């Protein structure tokens, strides 16, 4: 079941099932993320991190295909300190970001290899397609 978290995102409150039957937890950023304040965007991430720690899903999937917020310069350092420890406590085996086509960085489809991001204890992969992300999660 997805719940509108704020105008910028919806978050699955209950783990959903992929085609392979694997437990996941998934937020989806919406086009309104363009108008989200930095605090609203970070609050969205914090809620997802808390849900991850509470629900302990096997896999995390974030759909950023409609994400248009521009993060502050310190976002990654903040994420490493404030968000990743909650993800780690949730114990996911893998984390997939679905970006869509045309992102200015390598995706798994273009040869990037999933790896732990910052202090994460699980590999993170960036994917242009949902199908490839689910394929990787099932491997």
C-alpha positions in Angstrom: 0.0 0.0 0.0 1.5 3.3 -1.0 0.9 6.5 1.0 1.4 10.0 -0.2 4.2 11.1 2.1 4.3 14.7 0.9 3.7 16.3 -2.5 7.1 15.1 -3.6 6.9 11.3 -2.9 4.9 8.3 -2.1 6.3 5.5 0.0 5.1 1.9 0.3 4.3 1.4 3.9 4.0 -2.4 3.6 6.6 -4.4 1.7 5.5 -5.2 -1.8 6.3 -8.3 -3.8 8.2 -8.3 -7.1 7.4 -10.7 -9.9 9.8 -13.2 -8.2 8.0 -12.9 -4.9 10.9 -11.0 -3.2 10.1 -8.7 -0.3 10.9 -5.0 -1.1 10.3 -1.6 0.3 9.9 1.2 -2.3 9.5 5.0 -2.4 8.7 6.8 -5.6 9.6 10.4 -6.1 7.0 12.4 -7.9 7.4 15.3 -10.4 6.4 17.7 -7.5 9.8 16.9 -6.0 10.9 19.9 -8.1 9.1 22.2 -5.7 10.1 20.3 -2.5 12.3 22.2 0.0 15.5 20.6 1.0 13.9 19.8 4.4 11.0 18.1 2.7 13.2 16.0 0.5 15.4 15.0 3.5 12.3 14.2 5.6 11.2 11.9 2.8 14.5 10.1 2.8 14.4 9.9 6.6 10.9 8.3 6.6 12.0 5.7 4.1 15.1 5.0 6.2 13.0 4.6 9.3 10.6 2.2 7.4 13.6 0.2 6.2 14.9 -0.2 9.7 11.4 -1.1 11.0 10.3 -3.4 8.2 13.7 -5.1 7.4 12.9 -5.7 3.7 15.3 -8.0 1.7 15.7 -5.4 -1.0 15.3 -1.6 -1.4 14.1 0.0 -4.7 13.9 3.7 -5.2 12.2 5.0 -8.3 13.8 8.4 -9.3 12.5 8.5 -12.8 10.4 11.6 -12.0 12.7 13.1 -9.4 13.7 16.7 -10.2 14.8 18.2 -6.9 18.3 19.6 -6.8 20.1 18.5 -3.7 22.2 20.8 -1.6 25.9 20.4 -1.8 26.1 18.6 1.6 23.4 16.0 0.8 25.7 13.0 0.3 27.6 13.7 3.6 24.2 14.1 5.4 22.9 10.9 3.8 26.1 8.9 4.9 25.6 10.2 8.5 21.8 10.3 8.9 20.3 7.8 6.5 22.7 5.0 5.7 23.0 3.8 9.3 19.2 3.2 9.3 19.4 1.3 6.0 22.2 -0.8 7.4 20.1 -1.6 10.5 17.3 -2.7 8.2 19.7 -5.3 6.7 18.8 -5.1 3.0 20.8 -7.4 0.7 20.7 -5.0 -2.2 19.6 -1.4 -3.1 18.4 -0.6 -6.6 17.9 3.0 -7.9 15.8 3.2 -11.0 16.8 6.4 -12.9 15.3 6.1 -16.4 17.2 6.8 -19.6 19.6 9.7 -20.2 21.2 10.2 -16.7 24.7 11.8 -16.8 26.4 8.9 -15.0 26.9 5.2 -15.7 24.1 2.7 -15.0 24.4 -1.1 -14.8 23.1 -1.2 -18.3 26.1 0.9 -19.5 28.6 -1.2 -17.5 28.6 0.2 -14.0 29.0 -2.5 -11.3 26.8 -2.3 -8.1 28.9 -1.6 -5.0 28.4 -0.3 -1.5 27.8 3.4 -1.4 29.6 5.3 1.3 29.3 3.4 4.6 26.6 1.1 3.3 26.9 -2.6 4.1 25.0 -3.7 0.9 25.6 -3.0 -2.8 23.8 -0.3 -4.6 23.1 -0.4 -8.3 21.8 2.4 -10.6 19.5 1.2 -13.4 18.0 2.7 -16.4 15.1 0.2 -16.4 12.9 -1.4 -13.8 13.2 -4.8 -15.5 17.0 -4.8 -15.2 16.8 -3.7 -11.6 14.5 -6.6 -10.7 16.7 -9.0 -12.7 19.7 -7.9 -10.6 17.7 -8.2 -7.3 16.8 -11.8 -8.3 20.4 -12.8 -9.0 
